[in-house]
């Protein structure tokens, strides 16, 4: 077995090598965001992400539990972040998506909503924010659909 990690190079020495298994541990970045994500906060978030990307980060967990206010501009930053990581064959996961972020989704584009859905653990409908609003009436009221017969 071979284990490769940039953080603990001696770990490989401690294990017996086997040609049948290769395990690699990549660095996962963690950003915890608290406060208001206004223009100043978003600028600070972008700078922190750019600094993280200079380290060639491939995987990122963003904890949004402490966000007390934000608007649709957050999704521009998250979309950019997702694209950078996707180009590196990596991923972004969002945790702690609270009321401020969920409320801002009202202003987000459908593709931004999908990105947030995919990056969060909302695959179980019972865990979806505003699940009561997932009815067809809500979709029809908030996202007009042109029907072609």
C-alpha positions as CSV (number, residue, x, y, z in Angstrom):
1,X,0.0,0.0,0.0
2,X,1.2,3.5,-0.8
3,X,-0.1,6.6,0.9
4,X,0.9,9.9,-0.4
5,X,0.2,13.1,1.4
6,X,1.8,16.5,1.2
7,X,1.1,17.2,4.9
8,X,2.6,14.0,6.5
9,X,5.4,12.6,4.3
10,X,6.6,10.2,7.1
11,X,3.2,8.4,7.0
12,X,4.4,6.5,3.9
13,X,7.4,5.2,5.8
14,X,5.3,3.8,8.5
15,X,3.2,1.6,6.3
16,X,4.2,-1.5,4.3
17,X,4.1,-0.9,0.6
18,X,1.7,-3.0,-1.5
19,X,1.6,-2.7,-5.3
20,X,-2.1,-3.5,-5.3
21,X,-3.4,-0.4,-3.6
22,X,-2.5,3.3,-3.9
23,X,-4.1,5.8,-1.6
24,X,-3.6,9.5,-2.1
25,X,-4.7,12.1,0.4
26,X,-5.1,15.6,-1.1
27,X,-5.3,18.7,0.8
28,X,-8.8,19.8,1.6
29,X,-9.2,23.5,2.3
30,X,-11.7,24.7,4.9
31,X,-13.1,28.3,5.0
32,X,-15.5,29.3,7.7
33,X,-17.3,32.5,6.9
34,X,-19.0,34.7,9.5
35,X,-20.6,38.1,9.5
36,X,-22.0,40.2,6.7
37,X,-21.1,39.4,3.1
38,X,-21.6,42.9,1.8
39,X,-19.2,44.4,-0.8
40,X,-16.3,44.5,1.8
41,X,-17.0,41.0,3.0
42,X,-17.2,39.6,-0.5
43,X,-13.9,41.3,-1.4
44,X,-12.3,39.7,1.6
45,X,-13.8,36.3,0.7
46,X,-12.5,36.5,-2.9
47,X,-9.0,37.4,-1.7
48,X,-9.0,34.5,0.7
49,X,-10.1,32.1,-2.1
50,X,-7.4,33.5,-4.4
51,X,-4.8,32.9,-1.8
52,X,-6.1,29.4,-1.3
53,X,-6.0,28.7,-5.1
54,X,-2.3,29.8,-5.3
55,X,-1.6,26.7,-3.1
56,X,-3.2,24.6,-5.9
57,X,-6.1,23.5,-3.6
58,X,-8.3,21.0,-5.4
59,X,-11.0,20.4,-2.7
60,X,-12.8,23.0,-0.6
61,X,-15.3,22.9,2.2
62,X,-17.0,26.3,2.9
63,X,-18.8,26.7,6.2
64,X,-21.5,29.4,5.8
65,X,-23.1,28.8,9.2
66,X,-21.9,32.2,10.5
67,X,-23.2,34.3,7.6
68,X,-25.8,36.8,9.0
69,X,-26.5,38.6,5.8
70,X,-25.7,38.3,2.1
71,X,-27.3,38.7,-1.3
72,X,-27.0,37.2,-4.8
73,X,-23.4,38.4,-5.2
74,X,-22.3,35.5,-3.0
75,X,-23.4,33.1,-5.7
76,X,-21.2,34.9,-8.2
77,X,-18.2,34.1,-5.9
78,X,-19.3,30.5,-5.3
79,X,-19.9,29.9,-9.0
80,X,-16.4,31.2,-9.8
81,X,-15.0,29.0,-7.0
82,X,-16.8,26.0,-8.2
83,X,-15.4,26.6,-11.8
84,X,-11.8,26.9,-10.6
85,X,-12.1,23.7,-8.6
86,X,-13.9,21.9,-11.4
87,X,-11.1,22.8,-13.8
88,X,-8.7,21.1,-11.4
89,X,-11.0,18.0,-11.2
90,X,-11.8,19.0,-7.7
91,X,-15.0,19.9,-5.8
92,X,-16.5,22.4,-3.4
93,X,-18.9,21.5,-0.6
94,X,-21.0,23.9,1.3
95,X,-22.0,23.3,4.9
96,X,-24.0,25.4,7.4
97,X,-26.2,27.0,4.7
98,X,-28.4,29.0,7.0
99,X,-31.4,31.4,6.6
100,X,-29.4,34.3,5.3
101,X,-28.0,32.3,2.4
102,X,-31.3,30.5,1.7
103,X,-33.1,33.9,1.6
104,X,-30.6,35.1,-0.9
105,X,-31.4,32.2,-3.2
106,X,-34.6,34.1,-4.1
107,X,-32.4,36.4,-6.1
108,X,-30.2,33.7,-7.6
109,X,-30.4,32.3,-11.1
110,X,-31.6,28.8,-11.7
111,X,-28.0,27.6,-12.4
112,X,-26.8,29.2,-9.2
113,X,-29.6,27.5,-7.2
114,X,-28.5,24.2,-8.8
115,X,-24.9,24.8,-7.9
116,X,-25.8,25.5,-4.2
117,X,-28.1,22.4,-4.2
118,X,-25.3,20.2,-5.6
119,X,-22.6,21.6,-3.3
120,X,-24.8,21.2,-0.2
121,X,-26.1,18.0,1.2
122,X,-29.7,18.7,0.2
123,X,-30.3,15.5,-1.7
124,X,-32.8,14.3,0.9
125,X,-35.9,16.4,0.3
126,X,-36.7,16.5,4.0
127,X,-33.4,18.4,4.5
128,X,-34.1,21.0,1.8
129,X,-34.6,24.5,2.9
130,X,-38.1,25.8,2.4
131,X,-39.4,22.3,1.5
132,X,-42.9,23.6,1.9
133,X,-42.3,26.0,-1.0
134,X,-41.2,23.2,-3.3
135,X,-44.8,22.8,-4.4
136,X,-45.7,23.3,-8.1
137,X,-47.5,26.5,-7.1
138,X,-44.3,28.0,-5.7
139,X,-42.3,27.0,-8.8
140,X,-45.0,28.4,-11.1
141,X,-45.2,31.7,-9.1
142,X,-41.5,32.3,-8.8
143,X,-40.1,30.7,-12.0
144,X,-42.6,31.3,-14.8
145,X,-42.7,28.4,-17.3
146,X,-43.9,28.8,-20.9
147,X,-45.9,25.7,-21.8
148,X,-45.9,24.6,-25.4
149,X,-48.8,22.3,-26.4
